[in-house]
Amino acid sequence: MEPLFFVVSIIAHRLLTRRASWHSKLAARYIPKVEQARWAIADVASEQRFTRVLDHFRECGYVVISGVLDDEEVESAMFKLWDYLETASRVTSSSSSSSSSLSRDSPSTWTRDSTPWPATVEGGILPYFSSGQSSAAWYIRSNEKIINIFRRFWGVDRVLTSFDGILVWRKSVKTETGWFHIDQNPTRKHSFSTLQGLVNLVPSSKTSGGNVLIETSHKDFPQHYENNPLYSPRLAELNGEDWLEIVSDDPILKRYKKERKIVQLELGKGDVLLWDSRTVHCSNSSTSKLKEGEVDRIERAAVLVSMIPEGRVSEECRKERRAAVDAGRTGSHWVDKVAVLGAEREEEAALERERHEGMKREGENLGVILSFSEMTEQMRELI
Ligand SMILES: [Fe+2]
């Protein structure tokens, strides 16, 4: 076999295999424009101005509310986040041959095999080690300003929270890029169902990468996906699940690019980003590399959070949610569905149970992972 043909065959095989498993990661890296309309927490509080915030959300499919958390609150959240990372590293060390764990004050330990960084997906999301029940996540969720934003969006007094995880990017580690997707099933949920959110803790810039959203793409939902041969096989496989990757050669991506709808957000410290689950989105990795001799740094950190009206969650689901808290489970943005991490694979679920026990043990003094009995009344009301 000719060497070139051999290489092409391998590449083609890989592409086809990856495409068949619907984890193609093939979407081109579009250079998005960097701009967005910003709102302030005062706009959310004002009856008159909140109408404009809602209009923006409905028109574009997302909205940014700037400076919701102040510097002190961001610092406290980061402190708890580091408690989580260091504890998860100690737990990993104690179950492996590693002799030590990472330290927030020593960036050289963040990528050293002997000082393990907790396992991530897509290069920067931390869904394991009970991140969804970490004090860092609960610190954000129980912030009155965050709760109020969701109350205002839904127009209700009582909301319940998701058990989402957290994400942390190190400059030294390349994250996934261009994995455009929607988080709502177009055949089962036809109209607006929920909004997702994150609270940003480290400023992002044009070069740091970060959230990428496609403005107005929620308006192509569900008609673009239903009865579309590009999506039919995957939708059949999904069986009601909500994560749908946008096919890389879907002409709609070209249209969005031409219309300059692809937006990379620059978020400041304490900013809140909310988006409609029908809006196409992904994250783009950093475009700059760690230079020789340069000290590693955290390029992105955020806590994912979503809340929905209490009335949308059944009593049975609330009982499951209560049990999920003490079991240390991390969930998705769907508050009314207790999706157990790794439930489809018993081995993975068992491993996560072990990690949770380790986190409770190692992080006991710092209260790194919260149990129901350790929560404030306000936190419990969100469950
Ligand atoms: Fe998503």
Residues whose N, C-alpha, C, O or C-beta is under 5 A from the ligand:
A	BS01	LIG	D183
